[in-house]
Amino acid sequence: MKIIIVGAGPAGTLLACYLAGRGFRVEVYERRADPRLLDEDESRSINLGLSARGIAALTDIGLMDTLRPLTVPMRGRAIHLPGGAVPFQPYGAHEGEILHSVLRRDLITTLIDHAEAQPGVTFHFRHRLVGLDRETATARLVQEETGATSSVSGDAVIGADGAFSQVRAHMQHGLRADHHQEFLQWGYKELTIPAADDGSARTRLEALHVWPGENALIVAHPNRDNSLTGTLFLPAERFDEITAPEEFFREWFPDTLDLMPHLAKEYAEHPVGHLVSIRTSPWHHRGRVALIGDACHAVYPFYGQGMNSALEDCTVLDRCVGDHPTDLGAAFAEYQRLRKPHTDVLDELSKQNFVELRDRLRSPLHLLGKKADLLLARVLPGRWVPLYTMISHTTVPYADALARARRQDTLLRRAGVAAAVAGLAAALPAVLRAARGAGPAPRSDRTGLARLVRLAQRNTRKGEPPC
Ligand code: FAD
């Protein structure tokens, strides 16, 4: 069988590896140039946080060991507060619960090399899909340099062509399709924190740096050359209003001025990017067309899961194809059935995390809550798993992770109520004795609360289903 993949981003390139492993012939068409042929400047690349789901997929095809040296570990968030304090919030309660910062270019070129090394895989760069016959799996393409058009047919076409997927548009055209597209009112611009003159990092390297704020937000990922790539998020209309970026930064993020010596130039030159969230259905058509990655579920980047979920899609689709090797229609239907409920939940979580990064990260109460979450994870290993941990450091499906986090919260509230009642019960004899003018309680009564809390904990452990 021959599969045509449109788009050589993280999803398209990984899927090419998977399908080649199953013996398919794979042709990948990508509108951009081959990233391996561009020099460093031409292929300026964003960096992305790779976490457990992406790592599991890359491990599945045997590529994680090749990729790991190209990444920088991020052990937690360094949160830059207005007073100059930079508290560090670890990403997990346990060793190894970390993220990896990787340049998109490094990830994609590694995947392309790996896919091309397998028999039956061909990449065609500078080819843009402009039309699709969804009944015959025939793609119409334009060669970007010459403008020449051509048609190619396969057993199926997979749209891995991102949030504004043309495959999706042609596949759903005229069908009873649902489509929900939402632009965030905030846009983004990339700004660099270069390495210092002596080549060292200007700030702690192995962390995701966050400058939270209600009016503006900066997030910075580390690079292997000791620089960091910062992303400034602002209400979209503000970008043009800020004519003196250094003044703006002095007011809101004073400690960035030393870190970003090229701020004014980059602010003027770098384009504003926009953030879109997409939910759509169907994801496939009669075994002839299917969608993968951002093409079927683009999310805001604030949970760092867009690429990771796109890579995880490939694993799920590969298994569905393995379960229905001669019936792509059944494989595609199974893939959407298994996957969509979870990516819908990810969409919600990604929206909520924008609010967390922007509004809550500065709150001491919130930071305390996060510490308590990690503490519980340490004292109740395997029984208390913070939501962030389940999303970023496990492959528990997104909706299952959220359901479990909600159960944990309910249990915690119940345990809190039980502890409060126990506290009252323990304090009551002392209060009564004080009212009667008697002396302090005997020691056994003073430890009553501790015993009741332990009892509540034991009951909680009995009630809580295993991870
Ligand atoms: P894309 O990466 O969009 O790739 C689609 C490919 O298709 C492109 O190469 C494009 O050129 C090609 N294409 C498009 N149209 C056509 C056509 N008509 N014909 C041929 N080719 C076509 N995710 C994370 O997991 N972690 C992060 O830390 C993270 N940070 C992010 C930060 C920002 C600022 C943004 C905007 C996103 C971030 N993401 C992150 C999300 C992540 O970038 C995407 O989810 C991921 O790239 C999706 O991969 P994809 O292969 O589905 O689509």
Residues whose N, C-alpha, C, O or C-beta is under 5 A from the ligand:
A	BS01	FAD	V6 G7 A8 G9 P10 A11 G12 Y29 E30 R31 R32 N47 L48 G49 H127 R128 L129 A160 D161 G162 A163 Q166 I292 G293 D294 A295 P301 G304 Q305 G306 M307 N308 A310
